[in-house]
Amino acid sequence: MSFFQKIGNAIVRFMYGRNGMDQMNRALFWGYIAVFFGQVVFSALRLQTPALICEIVLWPLMVLILFRMFSKNLPKRRAENQKFVNWWWGVKSRNAGAKARHADKDHKYFTCKTCGTICRVPVGKGKIIITCPKCGAQIHAKT
């Protein structure tokens, strides 16, 4: 067994039962990279205050990443990760829906003020009263 295989096996044994890199840690890591590049740019432009703020943000972010990576409290880290994944899925689906609604030229979309439901009506019908299918509220609108 070579030297590097022994080191690899030692790392695998050390990480057994620990959290490692999950989706939340990857997002935190990419946030760390973005703040780091911001610090580099601010330092290159000789803007000391923003560079110092970036540096102050970098340290707790790295500590959080390392803490989550090496944590042995797997149920708690998995719950945190699941909350993050659910939130991120909502962000992505809202953006995808908004993009699809923007591309749809045959319909106009209105949001109900009481419940937030998105109602779709055909374009070119003039002034209409839309009844929300979820809560029954009426929306007076012009298509």
C-alpha positions in Angstrom: 0.0 0.0 0.0 1.4 3.3 -1.1 1.9 6.4 1.1 -1.0 8.3 -0.5 -3.4 5.3 -0.1 -2.6 5.2 3.6 -3.3 8.9 3.9 -6.6 8.5 2.0 -7.6 5.6 4.2 -6.8 7.7 7.3 -9.0 10.5 6.1 -11.9 8.1 5.3 -11.6 6.7 8.8 -11.5 10.2 10.3 -14.6 11.3 8.4 -16.7 8.2 9.2 -19.8 9.3 11.2 -19.3 13.0 10.3 -21.5 15.2 8.2 -19.1 16.1 5.4 -20.1 18.3 2.5 -23.9 18.5 1.8 -25.9 21.0 -0.3 -26.0 23.6 2.4 -22.2 23.4 2.9 -21.7 23.7 -0.8 -23.8 26.9 -0.9 -21.9 28.3 2.1 -18.7 27.5 0.4 -19.7 29.3 -2.8 -20.8 32.2 -0.7 -17.4 32.2 0.9 -15.7 32.2 -2.5 -17.9 35.2 -3.6 -17.1 37.2 -0.5 -13.4 36.3 -0.8 -13.3 37.6 -4.4 -15.1 40.7 -3.2 -12.4 41.2 -0.6 -9.7 40.8 -3.3 -11.4 43.3 -5.6 -11.9 45.8 -2.7 -8.3 45.4 -1.6 -7.0 45.9 -5.2 -9.1 49.1 -5.4 -7.7 50.2 -2.1 -11.1 50.4 -0.5 -10.2 49.5 3.1 -13.6 49.6 4.8 -15.4 47.1 2.4 -12.3 44.9 2.4 -12.4 44.8 6.2 -16.1 44.0 6.3 -15.5 41.1 3.8 -12.7 39.8 6.0 -14.9 40.0 9.1 -17.6 38.0 7.3 -15.1 35.4 6.0 -14.0 34.1 9.4 -17.4 33.2 10.8 -18.4 31.7 7.5 -15.3 29.5 7.4 -15.9 28.4 11.0 -19.5 27.6 10.2 -18.5 25.5 7.1 -15.9 23.6 9.1 -18.2 23.1 12.1 -21.0 21.6 9.8 -18.5 19.5 7.9 -16.9 17.9 10.9 -20.0 17.7 13.1 -21.1 14.2 14.4 -24.6 15.4 15.2 -26.0 14.0 12.0 -29.7 14.4 12.7 -29.4 18.1 13.4 -27.2 18.7 10.4 -29.5 16.8 8.1 -32.5 18.8 9.4 -30.6 22.0 8.7 -29.8 20.8 5.2 -33.4 19.7 4.5 -34.7 23.2 5.5 -32.1 24.8 3.2 -33.0 22.4 0.3 -36.7 23.1 0.7 -36.1 26.8 0.7 -33.8 26.6 -2.3 -36.3 24.5 -4.2 -38.9 27.2 -3.6 -36.6 29.9 -4.9 -35.8 27.9 -8.0 -39.5 27.0 -8.7 -40.7 30.6 -8.3 -38.0 31.8 -10.7 -38.9 29.1 -13.2 -42.6 30.0 -12.9 -42.0 33.7 -13.3 -39.9 33.0 -16.4 -42.6 30.8 -17.9 -45.3 33.4 -17.2 -43.2 36.2 -18.8 -42.8 34.1 -21.9 -46.6 33.4 -22.2 -47.9 36.1 -24.6 -51.4 34.6 -24.8 -52.3 35.1 -21.2 -52.1 37.8 -18.5 -51.4 36.8 -14.9 -52.8 38.5 -11.8 -52.1 37.8 -8.1 -54.9 37.7 -5.6 -54.3 40.3 -2.9 -55.9 38.2 -0.2 -54.3 34.8 -0.7 -51.5 35.3 -3.2 -52.8 32.8 -5.8 -51.8 33.5 -9.3 -54.8 33.7 -11.7 -54.4 33.3 -15.5 -56.8 35.0 -18.0 -56.6 35.4 -21.8 -55.2 38.6 -23.2 -57.5 41.1 -25.0 -60.8 40.7 -23.1 -60.9 44.3 -21.9 -62.0 45.1 -18.4 -63.0 42.0 -16.5 -63.7 40.8 -13.0 -61.7 37.8 -12.0 -62.9 35.6 -9.2 -60.0 33.9 -7.3 -60.5 30.1 -7.5 -58.9 29.6 -4.0 -60.5 32.2 -1.8 -63.3 33.7 -3.9 -62.1 37.3 -3.8 -62.8 39.5 -6.9 -60.0 41.2 -8.9 -61.0 44.1 -11.2 -58.5 44.2 -14.0 -57.9 45.1 -17.6 -56.4 42.5 -19.9 
